[in-house]
Amino acid sequence: MAISTWLDLVRNGDAPQPVLRGNRCTRWLMADVRNWLVERASKPLDDDALIARSTKASRAAKAKRDASRTGA
């Protein structure tokens, strides 16, 4: 899982909230993360959402490749 995906999940409230230990020191409780992973693994996959995210990522990657080829 990409860091940006994890942070989006946390921001949306779909993943455990972090424990702030000071400036620039963000941590998650291992028990919270483990429980979240077990819960996530037990849910059925939402194939439509997965396909939509994959399609979006593929389009973004293609656009980036095309932009780098044209020098834009």
C-alpha positions as CSV (number, residue, x, y, z in Angstrom):
1,M,0.0,0.0,0.0
2,A,1.4,3.4,-0.9
3,I,1.9,6.0,1.8
4,S,-0.5,8.3,0.1
5,T,-3.2,5.7,0.0
6,W,-2.7,5.0,3.8
7,L,-2.8,8.7,4.6
8,D,-6.0,9.1,2.5
9,L,-7.6,6.2,4.4
10,V,-6.6,7.9,7.7
11,R,-7.8,11.3,6.6
12,N,-11.2,9.8,5.5
13,G,-11.6,7.9,8.8
14,D,-11.3,4.5,7.1
15,A,-8.1,3.6,9.0
16,P,-7.0,4.0,12.6
17,Q,-6.2,7.5,13.7
18,P,-2.5,8.2,14.7
19,V,-1.1,9.0,18.0
20,L,0.9,12.2,17.8
21,R,4.1,12.0,19.9
22,G,5.3,15.5,19.2
23,N,6.2,17.6,16.2
24,R,6.8,15.5,13.1
25,C,6.4,12.3,15.1
26,T,3.3,10.4,14.1
27,R,2.8,6.8,15.2
28,W,0.0,4.2,15.1
29,L,-0.8,1.7,17.9
30,M,0.1,-1.7,16.6
31,A,-3.0,-3.2,18.1
32,D,-5.2,-0.7,16.2
33,V,-3.5,-1.4,12.9
34,R,-3.7,-5.2,13.4
35,N,-7.4,-5.0,14.3
36,W,-8.0,-2.8,11.2
37,L,-6.1,-5.2,9.0
38,V,-8.1,-8.2,10.3
39,E,-11.4,-6.3,9.8
40,R,-10.4,-5.2,6.3
41,A,-9.3,-8.7,5.3
42,S,-12.7,-10.2,6.4
43,K,-14.7,-7.8,4.3
44,P,-15.6,-8.8,0.7
45,L,-13.9,-6.9,-2.0
46,D,-15.8,-4.1,-3.7
47,D,-14.8,-5.0,-7.3
48,D,-16.4,-1.9,-8.8
49,A,-14.4,0.4,-6.6
50,L,-11.2,-1.6,-7.2
51,I,-11.6,-1.4,-10.9
52,A,-12.3,2.3,-10.8
53,R,-9.2,3.0,-8.7
54,S,-7.1,0.8,-11.0
55,T,-8.4,2.5,-14.1
56,K,-7.7,5.9,-12.6
57,A,-4.1,4.9,-11.7
58,S,-3.5,3.5,-15.2
59,R,-4.7,6.7,-16.8
60,A,-2.5,8.8,-14.6
61,A,0.5,6.6,-15.3
62,K,-0.1,6.8,-19.0
63,A,-0.5,10.6,-18.9
64,K,2.7,10.9,-17.0
65,R,4.6,8.6,-19.5
66,D,3.2,10.6,-22.4
67,A,4.1,13.9,-20.9
68,S,7.7,12.7,-20.3
69,R,8.0,11.5,-23.9
70,T,6.9,14.8,-25.3
71,G,9.0,16.8,-23.0
72,A,6.0,18.7,-21.6
